[in-house]
Amino acid sequence: MDLKNARFENLPRSTQMIIMGVLAIGLAGVVYMLYLKDMIAKRDRLQSDVAKLEETVARGNAVKLQLSQFKKELAELDARLEVLRKILPNEKETPVVLERVQDMAATSSLKIMRFTPQATVPRAFYVDWPIQMTVEGNYDGLGRFFAKISESTRIINVDSITIKGIDGSKDPARTLSATCTATTFMFREEAVPPLGN
């Protein structure tokens, strides 16, 4: 075969196909090496980064759901704490206690003759606050008074009760004198260990 006449179009069809295939593969290899290889590697890194970010977002959403749940639980606990603080406050509140006891005595037809707060007695998580008191009235009024104390939102224990009749009293509303110790309680916040200890 003459090299001058060796032209592509004069080659057999199968040879043309092989040459075209080799050129196409070579061109594809050059394009891959120069352009696509870096782009594919960059795409793989980006997909990996996206997967990590999606995982982080999923964890963040889970934490966000937990956070809203924790906030709801905290609000419920705060509300319960306020109710409990009415029952077991963290300070003496002498005027408030005196006013409540006076109201209970007055509506029970009793007269408070003596109201003497005593020194507090510390316990593990609370403090006892005894108050010695003397009231005058009748048995019915004394019973109503103790019933009202038992129904009080603040915890008050009554003990050491001594009842004496009032000699020579002509007033049916003043037939006895009762001395007792009314003990109320206060919460000790400093006794509660901080969370995580």
C-alpha positions as CSV (number, residue, x, y, z in Angstrom):
1,M,0.0,0.0,0.0
2,D,1.3,3.4,-1.0
3,L,1.7,5.8,2.0
4,K,0.7,8.7,-0.1
5,N,-2.7,7.2,-0.7
6,A,-3.0,6.1,2.9
7,R,-5.8,8.2,3.9
8,F,-8.2,7.6,6.6
9,E,-11.2,7.3,4.3
10,N,-9.3,4.6,2.3
11,L,-8.8,2.4,5.3
12,P,-11.1,-0.5,5.8
13,R,-14.2,0.2,7.9
14,S,-13.1,-2.0,10.8
15,T,-9.7,-0.2,11.0
16,Q,-11.5,3.2,10.9
17,M,-13.6,2.1,13.8
18,I,-10.6,0.9,15.8
19,I,-8.7,4.1,15.2
20,M,-11.8,6.2,16.1
21,G,-12.3,4.1,19.3
22,V,-8.6,4.5,20.3
23,L,-8.8,8.3,19.7
24,A,-12.1,8.5,21.6
25,I,-10.7,6.5,24.6
26,G,-7.5,8.6,24.5
27,L,-9.4,11.8,24.4
28,A,-11.7,10.6,27.2
29,G,-8.6,9.7,29.2
30,V,-7.0,13.1,28.7
31,V,-10.3,14.9,29.6
32,Y,-10.6,12.7,32.7
33,M,-7.0,13.3,33.8
34,L,-7.1,17.0,33.2
35,Y,-10.7,17.9,34.3
36,L,-12.9,15.2,35.6
37,K,-10.6,13.5,38.0
38,D,-10.3,16.6,40.2
39,M,-14.0,17.4,39.8
40,I,-15.0,13.9,40.8
41,A,-12.7,14.0,43.9
42,K,-14.1,17.4,44.8
43,R,-17.7,16.0,44.3
44,D,-16.9,13.1,46.6
45,R,-15.5,15.4,49.3
46,L,-18.5,17.7,49.0
47,Q,-20.9,14.7,49.3
48,S,-19.0,13.5,52.4
49,D,-19.2,17.0,53.9
50,V,-22.9,17.2,53.1
51,A,-23.4,13.8,54.8
52,K,-21.6,15.0,57.9
53,L,-23.5,18.3,57.9
54,E,-26.8,16.4,57.5
55,E,-25.8,14.2,60.5
56,T,-24.9,17.3,62.5
57,V,-28.3,18.9,61.6
58,A,-30.1,15.8,62.6
59,R,-28.3,15.8,66.0
60,G,-29.1,19.5,66.4
61,N,-32.8,18.8,65.6
62,A,-32.8,16.0,68.2
63,V,-31.2,18.4,70.8
64,K,-33.7,21.1,69.8
65,L,-36.6,18.7,70.4
66,Q,-35.0,17.7,73.7
67,L,-34.5,21.3,74.6
68,S,-38.1,22.2,74.1
69,Q,-39.1,19.1,76.1
70,F,-36.6,20.1,78.9
71,K,-38.0,23.7,78.9
72,K,-41.5,22.3,79.2
73,E,-40.4,20.0,82.1
74,L,-38.6,23.0,83.7
75,A,-41.7,25.1,83.6
76,E,-43.8,22.3,85.1
77,L,-41.1,21.9,87.9
78,D,-41.0,25.6,88.5
79,A,-44.8,25.6,88.9
80,R,-44.6,22.7,91.3
81,L,-41.8,24.4,93.2
82,E,-44.0,27.5,93.7
83,V,-46.8,25.3,95.1
84,L,-44.3,23.6,97.4
85,R,-42.9,26.9,98.6
86,K,-46.3,27.9,99.8
87,I,-46.3,24.7,101.9
88,L,-42.6,24.8,102.8
89,P,-41.3,28.4,102.3
90,N,-37.5,29.2,102.6
91,E,-37.9,32.0,105.1
92,K,-39.7,32.6,108.4
93,E,-42.3,35.1,107.2
94,T,-43.2,35.9,110.8
95,P,-45.8,38.6,110.0
96,V,-47.5,36.3,107.4
97,V,-47.7,33.4,109.8
98,L,-48.9,35.6,112.7
99,E,-51.6,37.1,110.4
100,R,-52.8,33.7,109.3
101,V,-52.9,32.3,112.8
102,Q,-54.7,35.4,114.1
103,D,-57.3,35.0,111.2
104,M,-57.8,31.4,112.1
105,A,-58.2,32.2,115.8
106,A,-60.6,35.1,115.1
107,T,-62.8,33.0,112.8
108,S,-62.8,30.3,115.5
109,S,-63.9,32.8,118.2
110,L,-60.5,32.5,120.0
111,K,-58.3,35.3,121.3
112,I,-54.5,34.9,121.0
113,M,-53.0,35.9,124.4
114,R,-49.4,35.0,123.6
115,F,-47.5,34.4,120.3
116,T,-43.8,33.8,120.9
117,P,-41.6,32.5,118.0
118,Q,-38.7,30.4,119.2
119,A,-35.2,29.7,117.7
120,T,-35.2,27.6,114.6
121,V,-33.9,24.0,114.7
122,P,-32.0,22.9,111.5
123,R,-32.7,19.5,110.0
124,A,-31.3,17.8,106.9
125,F,-33.4,19.6,104.2
126,Y,-35.6,21.8,106.3
127,V,-35.7,23.9,109.5
128,D,-38.2,23.5,112.3
129,W,-39.6,26.8,113.6
130,P,-41.6,26.4,116.8
131,I,-43.9,29.1,118.0
132,Q,-45.3,29.0,121.5
133,M,-48.8,30.3,121.8
134,T,-51.7,30.7,124.3
135,V,-55.3,31.2,123.2
136,E,-58.5,31.7,125.1
137,G,-61.9,30.7,124.1
138,N,-64.2,27.6,124.4
139,Y,-63.8,23.9,123.4
140,D,-65.8,24.3,120.2
141,G,-63.7,27.3,119.1
142,L,-60.5,25.4,120.0
143,G,-61.6,22.5,117.9
144,R,-62.4,24.7,114.9
145,F,-59.0,26.4,115.3
146,F,-57.1,23.1,115.2
147,A,-59.2,22.0,112.2
148,K,-58.3,25.2,110.3
149,I,-54.6,24.8,111.2
150,S,-54.8,21.2,109.7
151,E,-56.3,22.6,106.5
152,S,-53.7,25.3,106.1
153,T,-51.5,25.3,102.9
154,R,-48.5,25.8,105.1
155,I,-47.5,22.8,107.2
156,I,-48.1,23.5,110.9
157,N,-47.9,20.8,113.5
158,V,-49.4,21.5,116.9
159,D,-48.2,19.6,120.0
160,S,-47.6,20.1,123.7
161,I,-51.2,21.1,124.2
162,T,-52.2,22.1,127.7
163,I,-55.8,23.1,128.3
164,K,-57.0,24.7,131.6
165,G,-60.4,26.0,132.5
166,I,-60.7,29.7,133.3
167,D,-61.9,29.9,136.9
168,G,-64.8,32.2,137.6
169,S,-65.4,33.1,133.9
170,K,-69.0,34.2,133.3
171,D,-68.5,34.5,129.5
172,P,-69.5,31.3,127.7
173,A,-67.1,32.2,124.8
174,R,-64.1,32.3,127.3
175,T,-64.2,29.1,129.3
176,L,-60.7,27.8,128.7
177,S,-57.1,28.7,128.1
178,A,-55.0,26.5,125.8
179,T,-51.2,26.6,125.6
180,C,-49.4,24.8,122.7
181,T,-46.4,24.8,120.5
182,A,-47.2,25.3,116.8
183,T,-44.3,24.2,114.7
184,T,-44.0,25.3,111.0
185,F,-41.2,24.4,108.6
186,M,-38.9,26.1,106.2
187,F,-37.0,24.7,103.2
188,R,-33.1,24.9,103.5
189,E,-31.9,25.6,99.9
190,E,-28.2,25.6,100.9
191,A,-28.7,22.0,102.1
192,V,-29.5,20.8,98.5
193,P,-26.3,19.7,96.7
194,P,-25.9,21.2,93.2
195,L,-26.7,19.1,90.2
196,G,-23.8,17.1,88.8
197,N,-22.1,16.4,92.2
